[in-house]
Amino acid sequence: MPGLCAEAEKSARPSTDSAGRITIERTSDAELIHRLITTPAIWKDVIDDFAPSPEQYKPLISEGMIYLLARDEDEIVGLFVFQMRSWTEFEFHAVVLPEMWLKLKAKPAALAALDWIWGHYPTCQRIVGYVPILKHRTRLRLALKLGMTQFGLDPNSFQKDGRLWDRACFGISRPADGF
């Protein structure tokens, strides 16, 4: 559907979750995206052995990359990245600031980001994510709390610290009601 991304961008004004606190706003601010993704506590958890240094990393800004900034009032909660794999399937990445996990803001912000995608991209029918099964299981728990279900396992597909790790494949389909 030509022009659908442009239409979503036009309507990309901030939206608020049902509690009225979490706001979601699309951003293409490469400096902000870089700063959030390369936050040391986040960077070390999301990269594999072949990633560039934080200084060399450059966010991909394109029509098929959707960066959603989540805020709780004036505080940034994190960034939710959706990569269009097709018009019907988007890949999801959560970049939540460490202090926001402790304040229990990850789940409401991620749910608000999912709602934003469902509301702005009517062709999107499925959102998937691939979570390395490392010692730290926070992202696995978040996927389950969002209502995502595991649909597979991708063995030896993520290399970290010289070791190959499996990735759990999660997905969620567009809700039948509400969108």
Residue pairs with C-beta under 8 A, 6 or more apart in sequence:
1 87
1 123
4 87
4 121
4 123
5 63
5 64
5 84
6 63
8 26
8 66
8 120
8 121
9 26
11 120
12 25
12 26
12 120
13 25
14 23
14 24
14 25
15 23
15 24
15 25
15 112
15 115
15 116
15 119
16 22
16 23
16 24
16 112
17 23
17 24
17 108
17 111
17 112
17 115
19 108
21 72
21 73
21 108
22 70
22 71
22 72
22 77
22 105
22 108
22 109
22 112
23 70
23 71
23 112
24 68
24 69
24 70
24 80
24 109
24 112
24 113
24 115
24 116
25 68
25 69
25 71
26 66
26 67
26 68
26 69
26 116
27 33
27 67
27 68
27 69
27 79
28 61
28 67
30 58
30 59
30 61
32 69
33 59
33 61
33 67
33 79
34 57
34 58
34 59
36 42
36 76
36 78
36 79
36 95
36 97
37 43
37 46
37 57
37 59
37 79
37 95
38 54
38 57
39 97
39 98
40 54
41 98
42 95
42 96
42 97
42 98
43 54
45 136
46 93
46 95
48 158
48 159
48 160
49 159
49 160
49 161
49 162
50 159
51 57
59 65
59 67
63 84
64 83
64 84
65 81
65 82
65 83
65 84
66 81
66 82
66 83
66 84
66 90
66 117
67 79
67 80
67 81
68 79
68 80
68 81
68 82
68 113
68 116
68 117
69 76
69 79
70 76
70 77
70 78
70 79
70 80
70 105
70 109
70 110
70 112
70 113
71 77
72 100
72 103
72 105
72 109
75 100
76 97
77 96
77 97
77 100
77 105
77 106
77 109
78 94
78 95
78 96
78 97
78 100
78 105
78 106
78 109
79 95
80 92
80 93
80 94
80 95
80 109
80 110
80 113
81 92
81 93
81 94
81 95
82 90
82 91
82 92
82 93
82 113
82 117
82 127
83 90
83 91
83 93
84 90
85 91
85 128
87 123
87 124
88 123
88 124
88 125
88 126
89 124
89 125
89 126
89 127
89 128
90 117
90 121
90 124
90 126
90 127
90 128
91 127
91 128
91 129
91 130
92 114
92 127
92 128
92 129
93 129
94 106
94 110
94 129
94 139
94 142
96 105
96 106
96 109
96 110
100 106
100 109
101 138
106 142
107 142
107 145
107 146
110 142
110 146
111 146
114 127
114 146
114 172
115 179
117 124
117 127
118 124
118 174
118 175
118 178
118 179
119 179
122 179
124 174
125 173
125 174
126 171
126 172
126 173
126 174
127 148
127 171
127 172
128 169
128 170
128 171
129 143
129 148
129 169
129 170
129 171
130 154
130 157
130 167
130 168
130 169
130 170
131 139
131 140
131 143
131 167
131 168
131 170
132 158
132 160
132 165
132 166
132 167
133 140
133 165
133 166
133 167
133 168
134 160
134 165
140 168
143 150
143 168
143 170
144 170
146 172
147 172
148 170
148 171
148 172
149 170
149 171
149 172
150 168
150 169
150 170
151 169
151 170
151 171
152 168
152 169
153 166
153 167
153 168
153 169
154 166
154 167
154 168
154 169
155 166
156 164
156 165
156 166
157 164
157 165
157 166
157 167
158 164
158 165
158 166
158 167
159 165
